[in-house]
Amino acid sequence: MTTDRLVTGRTWTDVCSVNTLVIGSGAAALNAAVTLHDLGQRDLAIVTEAWGGGTSANAGSDKQTYYKLSLAGPEPDSPRLLAADLVAGGSMHGDIALCEAQHSAQAFYHLVQLGVPFPHDRYGAFPGYQTDHDQRGRATSAGPLTSRLMVTVLSRAAQDRRIPVFEPFQVVALLTGGAPGAPRIAGAVALDLQACADGSPRVLLFNARNVILGTGGPGGLYLDSVYPAEQTGSIGIAFRAGAIGQNLTESQFGLSSIGVRWNVSGSYQQVVPRYVSTDKDGLDAHEFLNDAFPDAGTLGTAIFRKGYQWPFDPRRVRGHASSLIDLLVYRERVARGRRVFLDFTGNFKGGGAVAPFSLDALHDEARAYLERCGATGATPIARLARMNQPAIDFYGSRGIDLGREPLEIAVCAQHNNGGLRGGLWWESNLTGLFPVGEVNGSHGARRPGGASLNAGQVGGLRSAMFIANRRTEAPQPAGQFAAQVAPQVDAVLQFAEDALANASRSRVTPEAARASIQARMSQAAGHIRVRDAVTRAVDDAWAEWRDFDAAAWAPDATHLPAVFRTRDLCLAHVVYLEALAEYLARGGRSRGSWIVLDQDGDPVNAALGDAWRFTVNPADAFVDRHILEVAFEPTGSVRKTWVPVRPLPEDHAWFETAWTAHRTGAVYD
């Protein structure tokens, strides 16, 4: 790594030249950096806004799941079976699924070796359990903070290897070069956050042959979100640079607490808490689920199943299934303007046809599970203490005593299964750009809970393997780089200057603009979607994007980082909404973790009324046999392409052939 001070466009700027720049310090990005170093590539650096920030270090659930190949028990498993189950979720390429499956054990044991305390028995087996969209019990967990523990050990590994870290720097643009029709990554522009805080903003340029982008999902797009508040995402800078997105329609939604952003999945539901709604002042408590369920056993079992069927799923709504609860919570909060709480201090009292809670009334599946766990106490909090005391301690450490007070919840955006397109080695259509973690759209419509952690580790591993074997050349000379990217850097600096100097009457703060974006996305692209609302949202999103640069206002330098983040979200929400409109125009209906309301559809539940009708995609639907790819065009449009879902590759793992390809390096061709 070398540093030069050069003129780029209109100003003197520091330029850091490096073979590989890793953007982000979450679990996927750190694994890429550590693996790349271990493979012998020393010319690399990490740039991050905050060491220990982002989703990996600040998200979790009752026992946050890591989904992997089964490594214990009598049931047979194999990478191909795992890949087949990943593909079965829909809209996922078979070759990518096979890569995630083949490296699953390798990635998992790497974390074990680094020190993540995944539980094993006295014989060394790592037992599993069943998670959502999983039938084989492949899930494991190191507790409520599994991904934070992953970040902890990977951070220590990066520090032990003395990988250079630039912090706090916010990457606000990706720089590109290459010949027409063959774009490649050239580097990045990073805003010095400390300089902004001090009132004297400046940027740092990175000249890089390879960029590993690990900045997470677009957490800032929705009002009700379980993403950590600081996790806004940066997929917009990739769209602006020409990276192709895929499956952007597929976000995952589920019940989460909103005072403390946390998934209320797993044991939080399996102990069958009481659901209540109140008015805005916390009065007039009402057990609103009673009207939609026929008896106490059906209601209690639906709540129990919400634990391992946590994401909202349109296939689990009818017949008093678990996702009916999400719709009822949404109706209370949005349509009726009430607040919704989980109450662990007492059992539901019932009403109408629903009798008071009784363990004996639960269906066999739920009752046997609680009995086997010894969680048969008189109240939900007693059952939770027996089953998972750390789940109680988590909220206690944040000032919420579940044994004394209710927990306010909402249906929140939790994960984007779509993102940027990546190939077998996680390289995007931009040569040298490798999206890893949630920003990589490898997942399809549904994924097993915890599969994203495995995918992030595998993506970091494979991108590092490819770079170490195929992309080790030195970065271009700093002067040549500066001349190549000067117009792009000038555009970034001009935007910052204009935002700071904006005196127009139409100027808007980043906070106001973000609120507008989030309201639009929540209304049109949440887990409840309406065709007409999507059409209006697309038009409004384009209008806001076209006005954004002229209207953006940073009252002072401390607001400049927020202006860039909101600019990123503004472009991202245009592309996401365009993808959703295209999906609906192709006849797409409800799937994944969301529904499209349709008056010609099938009714849901008598308690919800006739307006709540929808239909899932029929078998062999065009939108399920293809994946929608989208690309933002510099002219101000979105190019949309439907590509067939690639099937699982045929298994031709003949050892002698594989050995030759590995020895010669042809495996990376």
Long-range contacts (C-beta under 8 A, 24 or more apart in sequence): 1-43, 1-44, 1-45, 1-164, 2-478, 4-478, 4-479, 6-478, 6-479, 6-482, 7-482, 8-205, 8-482, 8-485, 8-486, 8-489, 8-490, 9-486, 9-487, 9-489, 9-490, 9-493, 10-490, 10-493, 11-493, 13-202, 13-203, 13-204, 13-205, 13-482, 13-489, 14-204, 14-205, 15-205, 15-206, 15-207, 15-478, 15-481, 15-482, 16-45, 16-166, 16-204, 16-205, 16-206, 16-207, 17-206, 17-207, 17-208, 17-475, 17-476, 17-478, 17-481, 18-43, 18-44, 18-45, 18-206, 18-207, 18-208, 18-475, 19-43, 19-44, 19-208, 19-209, 19-210, 19-467, 19-471, 19-472, 19-473, 19-474, 19-475, 20-44, 20-45, 20-208, 20-209, 20-210, 20-211, 20-212, 20-467, 20-471, 21-45, 21-46, 21-47, 21-187, 21-188, 21-206, 21-208, 21-210, 21-211, 21-212, 22-46, 22-47, 22-211, 22-212, 22-214, 23-47, 23-48, 23-171, 23-188, 23-211, 23-212, 23-213, 23-214, 23-215, 23-234, 24-48, 24-54, 24-213, 24-214, 24-215, 24-216, 24-437, 25-50, 25-51, 25-52, 25-53, 25-54, 25-151, 25-155, 25-165, 25-167, 25-214, 26-54, 26-55, 26-56, 26-57, 26-151, 26-214, 26-215, 26-216, 26-437, 26-456, 27-56, 27-147, 27-150, 27-151, 27-154, 27-437, 27-453, 27-456, 27-457, 27-460, 28-56, 28-214, 28-436, 28-437, 28-438, 28-456, 28-457, 28-459, 28-460, 29-212, 29-214, 29-215, 29-436, 29-437, 29-460, 30-151, 30-154, 30-155, 30-157, 30-158, 30-214, 30-460, 31-107, 31-110, 31-154, 31-436, 31-456, 31-457, 31-460, 31-461, 31-464, 32-212, 32-214, 32-434, 32-436, 32-459, 32-460, 32-461, 32-463, 32-464, 33-158, 33-163, 33-212, 33-460, 33-464, 34-154, 34-157, 34-158, 34-161, 34-163, 35-460, 35-461, 35-464, 35-465, 36-464, 36-467, 36-468, 37-158, 37-161, 37-163, 38-161, 39-464, 39-465, 39-468, 39-469, 40-468, 41-464, 41-467, 41-468, 41-472, 43-474, 44-163, 44-164, 45-163, 45-164, 45-165, 45-166, 45-206, 46-158, 46-163, 46-164, 46-165, 46-166, 47-165, 47-166, 47-167, 47-169, 47-171, 47-188, 47-190, 47-206, 48-165, 48-166, 48-167, 48-168, 48-169, 49-167, 49-168, 49-169, 49-170, 49-193, 49-230, 50-167, 50-168, 50-230, 51-155, 51-165, 51-167, 52-151, 52-155, 53-228, 53-230, 53-231, 54-215, 54-216, 54-228, 54-230, 54-231, 55-147, 55-216, 55-217, 55-219, 55-227, 55-228, 55-231, 55-438, 56-147, 56-148, 56-150, 56-151, 56-216, 56-437, 56-456, 57-147, 57-148, 57-151, 58-148, 58-228, 58-230, 58-231, 59-147, 59-226, 59-227, 59-228, 59-231, 59-261, 59-262, 59-263, 60-144, 60-145, 60-146, 60-147, 60-148, 60-262, 60-263, 60-394, 61-144, 61-262, 61-263, 61-264, 61-265, 61-266, 61-268, 61-310, 62-144, 62-263, 62-264, 62-265, 62-266, 62-267, 62-268, 62-307, 62-388, 62-391, 63-141, 63-143, 63-144, 63-146, 63-266, 63-267, 63-388, 63-390, 63-391, 64-141, 64-142, 64-143, 64-144, 64-145, 64-146, 64-147, 64-450, 65-131, 65-139, 65-140, 65-141, 65-146, 65-449, 65-450, 65-453, 66-108, 66-111, 66-118, 66-139, 66-140, 66-141, 66-142, 66-146, 66-450, 66-453, 66-454, 67-131, 67-134, 67-138, 67-139, 67-448, 67-449, 67-450, 67-451, 67-453, 67-454, 68-104, 68-105, 68-107, 68-108, 68-128, 68-138, 68-139, 68-140, 68-450, 68-454, 69-101, 69-104, 69-105, 69-108, 69-138, 70-128, 70-136, 70-137, 70-138, 71-105, 71-108, 71-125, 71-126, 71-128, 72-121, 72-125, 72-126, 72-127, 72-128, 73-125, 73-127, 73-128, 73-137, 75-136, 75-137, 77-136, 77-138, 79-104, 80-648, 80-651, 81-136, 82-138, 83-648, 84-648, 85-134, 85-135, 85-136, 85-448, 86-444, 86-447, 86-448, 86-451, 87-444, 87-647, 87-648, 89-133, 89-443, 89-444, 89-445, 89-446, 89-447, 89-448, 90-444, 90-445, 90-446, 90-591, 90-592, 90-624, 91-247, 91-250, 91-444, 91-445, 91-624, 91-627, 91-645, 92-442, 92-443, 92-444, 92-445, 92-447, 92-645, 93-442, 93-627, 93-645, 93-646, 94-645, 94-646, 94-647, 94-648, 94-649, 95-424, 95-646, 95-648, 95-649, 96-422, 96-424, 96-442, 97-648, 98-648, 98-649, 99-424, 99-458, 99-462, 100-442, 100-451, 100-454, 100-455, 100-458, 103-457, 103-458, 103-461, 103-462, 104-454, 104-458, 106-461, 107-454, 107-457, 107-458, 107-461, 108-140, 108-454, 108-457, 110-457, 110-461, 111-150, 111-153, 111-457, 114-153, 114-154, 114-156, 114-157, 115-153, 115-156, 116-142, 116-146, 116-149, 116-150, 116-153, 117-142, 117-149, 118-142, 130-308, 131-308, 131-448, 131-449, 131-450, 132-265, 132-308, 132-309, 132-310, 132-311, 132-448, 132-449, 133-311, 133-446, 133-447, 133-448, 133-449, 134-448, 134-449, 138-448, 139-448, 139-449, 139-450, 140-450, 141-450, 143-390, 144-390, 144-391, 144-394, 145-394, 146-453, 147-453, 150-453, 150-457, 166-190, 166-204, 168-192, 168-193, 168-194, 169-193, 169-204, 170-561, 170-564, 170-565, 171-215, 171-234, 171-237, 172-203, 172-237, 172-492, 172-564, 172-568, 173-237, 173-240, 173-241, 173-488, 173-489, 173-492, 174-211, 174-213, 174-237, 174-238, 174-240, 174-241, 174-243, 174-430, 174-433, 175-205, 175-241, 175-485, 175-488, 175-489, 176-241, 176-242, 176-430, 176-488, 177-484, 177-485, 178-431, 182-431, 183-241, 183-242, 183-429, 183-430, 183-431, 184-430, 184-431, 184-432, 185-209, 185-210, 185-211, 185-241, 185-430, 185-431, 185-432, 185-433, 186-476, 186-481, 186-484, 186-485, 187-211, 187-475, 187-481, 187-485, 189-488, 189-489, 189-492, 191-496, 191-560, 191-561, 191-564, 193-561, 195-557, 196-557, 196-558, 196-560, 196-561, 197-557, 197-558, 198-557, 199-556, 199-557, 199-558, 200-557, 201-496, 201-500, 201-557, 201-560, 203-489, 203-492, 203-493, 205-481, 205-482, 205-485, 205-489, 207-475, 207-476, 207-478, 207-481, 208-432, 208-475, 209-432, 209-471, 209-473, 209-474, 209-475, 209-476, 210-432, 210-433, 210-434, 210-467, 210-471, 211-432, 211-433, 211-434, 212-434, 212-436, 212-460, 212-463, 212-464, 212-467, 213-238, 213-420, 213-433, 213-434, 213-435, 213-436, 213-439, 214-435, 214-436, 214-437, 214-439, 214-456, 214-460, 215-437, 215-439, 216-437, 216-438, 216-439, 217-415, 217-416, 217-419, 217-438, 217-439, 218-416, 218-569, 218-572, 218-576, 219-413, 220-514, 220-517, 220-518, 220-565, 220-566, 220-569, 221-413, 221-517, 221-518, 221-521, 221-525, 221-569, 221-572, 221-573, 221-576, 222-412, 222-413, 222-518, 222-521, 222-522, 222-526, 223-518, 223-519, 223-521, 223-522, 224-258, 224-410, 224-411, 224-412, 224-413, 224-522, 224-526, 225-261, 225-412, 225-413, 225-414, 226-254, 226-256, 226-261, 226-262, 226-263, 226-412, 226-413, 226-414, 227-261, 227-413, 227-414, 228-261, 229-261, 232-565, 232-568, 232-569, 233-439, 233-568, 233-569, 233-572, 234-439, 234-565, 234-568, 235-419, 235-420, 235-439, 235-568, 235-572, 236-567, 236-568, 236-569, 236-570, 236-571, 236-572, 236-575, 237-568, 238-420, 238-428, 238-433, 238-435, 238-439, 239-571, 239-572, 239-575, 239-631, 239-632, 240-571, 240-632, 241-430, 241-433, 242-429, 242-430, 242-631, 242-632, 243-420, 243-421, 243-428, 243-429, 243-430, 243-433, 243-435, 243-631, 244-420, 244-421, 244-428, 244-429, 244-629, 244-630, 244-631, 245-418, 245-419, 245-420, 245-421, 245-441, 245-575, 245-579, 245-629, 245-630, 245-631, 246-418, 246-419, 246-420, 246-421, 246-441, 246-627, 246-628, 246-629, 246-630, 247-417, 247-418, 247-419, 247-441, 247-443, 247-444, 247-445, 247-627, 247-628, 248-416, 248-418, 248-419, 248-441, 248-575, 248-576, 248-579, 248-580, 248-628, 248-630, 249-418, 249-576, 249-579, 249-580, 249-583, 249-588, 249-592, 249-628, 250-416, 250-417, 250-418, 250-443, 250-444, 250-445, 250-592, 250-593, 251-413, 251-414, 251-415, 251-416, 251-417, 251-418, 251-525, 251-593, 251-594, 252-311, 252-312, 252-413, 252-414, 252-415, 252-416, 252-417, 252-447, 252-592, 252-593, 253-311, 253-312, 253-326, 253-411, 253-412, 253-413, 253-414, 253-526, 253-527, 253-593, 253-594, 254-310, 254-311, 254-312, 254-326, 254-411, 254-412, 254-414, 254-593, 255-306, 255-310, 255-325, 255-326, 255-329, 255-409, 255-410, 255-411, 255-412, 256-409, 256-410, 256-411, 256-412, 256-414, 257-342, 257-395, 257-407, 257-408, 257-409, 258-408, 258-409, 258-410, 258-412, 259-400, 259-407, 259-408, 260-395, 260-398, 260-400, 261-412, 262-394, 262-395, 263-310, 263-414, 264-342, 264-407, 264-409, 265-306, 265-307, 265-308, 265-310, 265-449, 266-307, 266-308, 266-310, 266-388, 266-391, 267-307, 267-384, 267-387, 267-388, 267-391, 268-307, 268-342, 268-384, 268-391, 269-303, 269-304, 269-305, 269-306, 269-307, 269-310, 270-304, 270-307, 270-308, 270-366, 270-369, 270-370, 270-375, 270-387, 271-344, 271-370, 271-375, 271-380, 271-381, 271-383, 271-384, 271-387, 272-300, 272-303, 272-304, 272-347, 272-348, 272-357, 272-362, 272-366, 272-380, 272-383, 273-303, 273-342, 273-343, 273-344, 273-380, 274-342, 274-343, 274-344, 274-345, 274-346, 274-347, 274-348, 274-349, 274-357, 274-380, 275-303, 275-325, 275-329, 275-340, 275-341, 275-342, 275-343, 275-348, 276-340, 276-341, 276-343, 276-406, 277-332, 277-333, 277-336, 277-338, 277-339, 277-340, 277-341, 278-338, 278-339, 278-341, 279-338, 279-339, 280-337, 280-338, 280-339, 282-339, 287-348, 287-349, 287-350, 287-351, 288-328, 288-332, 288-340, 289-325, 289-328, 289-348, 289-354, 290-348, 290-350, 290-351, 290-352, 290-353, 290-354, 291-352, 291-607, 292-320, 292-324, 292-328, 292-605, 292-606, 292-607, 292-608, 293-320, 293-353, 293-354, 294-320, 294-353, 294-354, 295-353, 295-354, 295-355, 295-361, 296-348, 296-350, 296-354, 296-355, 296-356, 296-357, 296-358, 296-361, 297-361, 297-362, 297-363, 298-363, 299-348, 299-354, 300-348, 300-357, 300-358, 300-361, 300-362, 300-366, 301-362, 301-363, 301-365, 301-366, 304-362, 304-365, 304-366, 304-369, 304-370, 305-365, 305-366, 308-449, 310-449, 311-414, 311-446, 311-449, 311-593, 312-411, 312-527, 312-593, 312-594, 313-446, 313-592, 313-593, 314-590, 314-591, 314-592, 314-594, 314-595, 314-614, 314-616, 315-616, 317-595, 317-604, 317-605, 318-602, 318-604, 318-605, 320-605, 324-604, 324-605, 326-411, 326-527, 327-528, 327-604, 327-605, 327-608, 327-612, 328-607, 328-608, 329-409, 329-410, 329-411, 330-411, 330-527, 330-528, 331-608, 333-410, 333-411, 339-408, 340-408, 340-409, 340-410, 341-406, 341-407, 341-408, 341-409, 342-406, 342-407, 342-409, 343-380, 343-406, 343-407, 344-379, 344-380, 344-381, 344-384, 344-402, 344-403, 344-406, 344-407, 345-379, 345-380, 345-381, 345-402, 345-403, 345-404, 345-405, 345-406, 346-379, 346-380, 347-378, 347-379, 347-380, 411-526, 411-527, 413-526, 415-452, 416-441, 417-441, 417-443, 417-444, 417-445, 417-446, 417-447, 417-592, 418-443, 418-579, 421-629, 422-459, 424-462, 425-462, 425-463, 425-465, 425-466, 425-668, 426-459, 426-462, 426-463, 426-466, 427-463, 427-466, 432-471, 434-459, 434-463, 434-466, 434-467, 435-459, 436-460, 436-463, 444-627, 445-591, 445-592, 445-593, 445-624, 446-592, 446-593, 465-668, 466-668, 469-665, 469-668, 470-665, 470-668, 495-549, 495-552, 495-567, 496-554, 496-560, 496-563, 496-564, 498-549, 498-550, 498-552, 499-552, 499-553, 499-554, 499-560, 499-563, 500-554, 500-556, 500-557, 500-560, 502-551, 502-552, 502-553, 502-554, 504-550, 504-551, 506-547, 506-550, 506-551, 507-551, 507-552, 507-553, 508-551, 508-552, 508-553, 509-553, 509-555, 509-559, 510-552, 510-553, 510-554, 510-559, 510-562, 510-563, 510-565, 510-566, 511-562, 513-544, 513-548, 513-551, 513-552, 513-566, 513-570, 514-562, 514-565, 514-566, 514-569, 516-544, 517-541, 517-544, 517-566, 517-569, 517-570, 517-573, 520-573, 520-577, 521-573, 521-576, 521-577, 524-577, 524-580, 525-576, 525-577, 525-580, 526-594, 527-593, 527-594, 527-595, 528-594, 528-595, 528-597, 529-580, 529-584, 529-594, 529-595, 529-596, 529-597, 530-596, 530-597, 531-584, 531-596, 534-577, 534-580, 534-581, 534-584, 535-581, 537-577, 538-574, 538-577, 538-578, 538-581, 541-570, 541-573, 541-574, 541-577, 542-574, 542-636, 544-570, 545-570, 545-571, 545-574, 546-636, 571-632, 574-632, 574-638, 575-630, 575-632, 575-638, 578-630, 578-638, 578-640, 579-628, 579-630, 579-638, 579-640, 582-628, 582-630, 582-640, 583-623, 583-628, 586-622, 586-623, 586-642, 587-621, 587-622, 587-623, 588-617, 588-621, 588-623, 589-614, 589-615, 589-616, 589-617, 589-618, 589-621, 590-614, 590-615, 590-616, 590-617, 591-616, 591-617, 591-623, 591-624
